Structure formats: structure tokens, C-alpha cells
């Protein structure tokens, strides 16, 4: 939760350039709803209460949290980050169309 303020800032700053989408691996959807409200998160959060066994965490091989993916304009994974602190630099590269080593 410590990176939520940074995510909020980036979502406002780059509102016309990217979409922020959260994926919860919490077992309690009610708790997710409460935290989203308490933290003032304005982006969609996918939560099914199935922890790491849900379809989205399984499809993306989510190992822990936070885990951040930046998708390019073709919906390909541009970057996989372990912290929101790395997000702004990756966003700038993705928006500019800078190729990345995979």
C-alpha cells in the first residue's frame, strides 16, 4: 500500500496516456473493496477472492505483490516491474515507442 500515493500521482499525470488496472490476490473481496475506498484508488481493481489461483494471476504468472506490467499499444508486455518507483521511466519509454530488450 505504500506505493498507492505514487500510483495515484502517475494515474493523474498520465491520464491520457495509459490505463492503470489493479489485480488483487486477496482472499477477501470485501477487504479489497474497503481498502480501495480507504486509499482513494480510482482505477479498476480485478478481484475474485481466489488469491494467486485466479485466472488473471495464473495467466500472468504472478509470484508476489506488487508486480507491475506495462503493456505497449499492441497489448504486449513492454516491461515487468517489481515496484511503482520504476513505473514512470517505463511509461515514458512505452509512450515514446522506445524498443526494449526482452
N, C-alpha and C positions, 0 to 999 in steps of 0.2 A: 504494500500500500504506500510505501514511501515514495514511489515514483509517480503516483497519481497526479500530484501538482504539475510535474513536468509534462505528463501526457495531456493534461488539460490545457496547458500553455501551447503545446505544439498543435493540438487539435484546433485551437482558435487561430493560431498564427498561420497555419497551412490549410485552413478550412476549405479553400477552393482547389487544393492540390492533392489531397489524399483523404481517405476514409479510414477512420480508426474503428476497429471492431475487436471487442474483447471475447475471450473464450474462457469460461470458468471451468475449473476442475474440482470445484467444491461439491461435496455430497449433499448440501442443503441449498436448494434453490431459494428458499425463504431467506436464508442468510445472505445469499448473493444479492437479492433484491434490497435487503436492508442496507448492506454495505454500499451498493450503488447510490442509494439515496443519501446516506450519511456522507459519502465522499463527494457528492455532486457530480458524478460521472454522467456525461450527457451522450455518450456513444452507446451503440447497441452492445449488449453482452449476451453471448450464447451460453446457456446453462441448462443442463438436463439432469444434474444430480448423479451422474454416472462416473464421476471422477475422471481418472485417466482412461477409463474403458469406454467412454462415449465415442460416437462416430467421428467427431472432428478431432479430438486429441489423438485418436488412433490413426486417422488418416495422415496427420502431420507429424506423427511420432513424437508427441510432446513428452518430454522427460521430466520437466520441472517448471517452476514458475519463478520469475517471469521468463517467458520465451516470446520473442518478438520477431515476426516475419514482416518483411517489406516486399510487397508484390509489385512488379512493374506494370506498365499499362497493358501488357499482354497476359496479365494474371499469372506470370511465372514468378517463382521465388527469386527475388533480387538479392535479399540479404536475410540472414537468420542471426538475431542478436540476443544476447543474454541480459541486456539492460536497456532501459529507455534512454540512458545517458548517451548511447551510441546512435539513437534514432535520428536526430536532426541531421547529422552528417550523411547517413544513408538515404534519408528522404531527399536531401539536396542532390545527391548523385542520381537517384532514381528519376527525379523530376527532370533533371538535365539530360537524362539518357546516357549517362556515363556507363560504359560497359564495366562489368566487374568480373574478376577471376572467380570461378566457381570452385 
